Amino acid sequence: MRLEITNMDHMGNGIGKKDNKIVFVPKTITGDICEVDIFKNNKRYDIGRVKKILEKSNLRNDVKCKYYDICGGCNISNLNYENQLLFKVNKVKNVFKKYLDSEIEPRVIGSKKQYNYRNKITYHYDQKFGLVSIDNKVIDIDDCLLVSEKVNQLYHAIKNEDLKNVKLIAVRECDNGLILNILGKMDVNKLCDKCISIYMNGKCVFFKEDGYIYIENIKYIVSPESFFQVNTSNISNLYDEIVRYGEFTKNDSVIDLYSGVGSISLYIAKYVKSVLGIEIILDAVKDAQVNAKINNIDNAKFICGDVAKLVDENTLGDILIVDPPRTGLDKHTIEVINDKKINKVIYVSCDVMTLVRDIKLLNNYNLKNISVIDMFPQTHHVETVCLLETK
Ligand SMILES: C[S@@+](CC[C@H](N)C(=O)[O-])C[C@H]1O[C@@H](n2cnc3c(N)ncnc32)[C@H](O)[C@@H]1O
């Protein structure tokens, strides 16, 4: 059937209407007119598959990746970059309107790099070695456009090895080289000259040096299991937004919940009296402590533990920064933040749905400002920084 795509959902799928019923069509964008097959019928909506694009939307981009149709990764690379940003802002605006009845006008900051930006990629092995497709199958690729040439070359070198006992391999690109983190068993001898360290099932099996990444003039050592923002090129833009909203002074004691390797704490340390980070992964906490030391920062401290268990009235300072995983904040943490009525809460989020859920629950605070920082070009994922102030 012929269908005009008039909108897009928050996952980046096109939306059209046939006989008053909504049809979701993956890989189409607003303005496309397509020939569509319906392959799933639901009571309130259908899901279609594009057979042919009859008229291309003028928002459309020529997709660069030859695996676009099978790999779910760069799902909005069919939009030109300007419209990718517009899609992300509209997604955030729509979610805030729908769930909070709040009209917002976010500030938008694009990514410095739009390709080759990922410092981490995870390959899987299941008869083939590569990325996981939309249908949850491993696909063999030549290159991934989101990582650097160096990472693609290592991927080819790994493919030449016997991988039958491997489940997955994560590669992290640091400023000084590549780190391999393998789940499973394989001979790594031929890979050592291409890496700075190799880990297998949590154990270090080859070590030349620790991996580090500089953000502005701060050096971050990042262990294989520690979280680090994946788009190195745009991290300073994200953290500068936190600094802008914080308007920090040398009198401020700041708490940084979900602090990872101390990335935010150490970035803001020079503006504040003190900062305390809380993080659950021990290796990340150790990295944070080393990172404070090697950068000569003595007003940042880190403790290891579950925020849900550690957070109480005494662990909340003058300004609070939270950067939780996708699941957002737990109930107890929300209660404590509400009770404490902190002047400023800066909420960094990679999931707009849990963000609005939490903002609704943080009912002693008003949303003052919000920014969308594009950390994930070519994908529908959105990173936001919100400023909340006590009522
Ligand atoms: C989105 S990352 C943010 C890390 C850091 N702020 C950054 O910018 O690199 C979330 C972090 O929360 C940590 N985490 C997850 N659940 C946690 C919990 N219940 N308590 C403390 N930390 C947790 C993860 O290990 C991860 O380092």
Ligand as a Chemical Component Dictionary entry (heavy atoms), coordinates in Angstrom:
data_LIG
# 
_chem_comp.id                   LIG 
_chem_comp.type                 NON-POLYMER 
_chem_comp.pdbx_formal_charge   0 
_chem_comp.three_letter_code    LIG 
# 
loop_
_chem_comp_atom.comp_id 
_chem_comp_atom.atom_id 
_chem_comp_atom.alt_atom_id 
_chem_comp_atom.type_symbol 
_chem_comp_atom.charge 
_chem_comp_atom.model_Cartn_x 
_chem_comp_atom.model_Cartn_y 
_chem_comp_atom.model_Cartn_z 
_chem_comp_atom.pdbx_ordinal 
LIG C1  C1  C 0  25.885 6.956  32.974 1  
LIG S1  S1  S 1  27.258 6.389  33.906 2  
LIG C2  C2  C 0  27.944 7.922  34.471 3  
LIG C3  C3  C 0  29.386 7.896  34.840 4  
LIG C4  C4  C 0  30.079 9.237  34.969 5  
LIG N1  N1  N 0  29.263 10.221 35.615 6  
LIG C5  C5  C 0  30.583 9.728  33.635 7  
LIG O1  O1  O 0  30.151 10.782 33.163 8  
LIG O2  O2  O -1 31.466 9.067  33.044 9  
LIG C6  C6  C 0  26.485 5.682  35.293 10 
LIG C7  C7  C 0  27.447 5.143  36.335 11 
LIG O3  O3  O 0  26.663 4.693  37.459 12 
LIG C8  C8  C 0  27.253 3.524  37.984 13 
LIG N2  N2  N 0  26.167 2.864  38.748 14 
LIG C9  C9  C 0  25.150 2.099  38.271 15 
LIG N3  N3  N 0  24.320 1.753  39.267 16 
LIG C10 C10 C 0  24.817 2.309  40.411 17 
LIG C11 C11 C 0  24.394 2.317  41.761 18 
LIG N4  N4  N 0  23.280 1.684  42.133 19 
LIG N5  N5  N 0  25.125 2.998  42.665 20 
LIG C12 C12 C 0  26.258 3.653  42.279 21 
LIG N6  N6  N 0  26.705 3.682  41.002 22 
LIG C13 C13 C 0  26.005 3.024  40.078 23 
LIG C14 C14 C 0  27.755 2.787  36.758 24 
LIG O4  O4  O 0  28.756 1.859  37.110 25 
LIG C15 C15 C 0  28.293 3.961  35.906 26 
LIG O5  O5  O 0  29.634 4.214  36.216 27 
# 
loop_
_chem_comp_bond.comp_id 
_chem_comp_bond.atom_id_1 
_chem_comp_bond.atom_id_2 
_chem_comp_bond.value_order 
_chem_comp_bond.pdbx_ordinal 
LIG C1  S1  SING 1  
LIG S1  C2  SING 2  
LIG S1  C6  SING 3  
LIG C2  C3  SING 4  
LIG C3  C4  SING 5  
LIG C4  N1  SING 6  
LIG C4  C5  SING 7  
LIG C5  O1  DOUB 8  
LIG C5  O2  SING 9  
LIG C6  C7  SING 10 
LIG C7  O3  SING 11 
LIG C7  C15 SING 12 
LIG O3  C8  SING 13 
LIG C8  N2  SING 14 
LIG C8  C14 SING 15 
LIG N2  C9  SING 16 
LIG N2  C13 SING 17 
LIG C9  N3  DOUB 18 
LIG N3  C10 SING 19 
LIG C10 C11 SING 20 
LIG C10 C13 DOUB 21 
LIG C11 N4  SING 22 
LIG C11 N5  DOUB 23 
LIG N5  C12 SING 24 
LIG C12 N6  DOUB 25 
LIG N6  C13 SING 26 
LIG C14 O4  SING 27 
LIG C14 C15 SING 28 
LIG C15 O5  SING 29 
# 
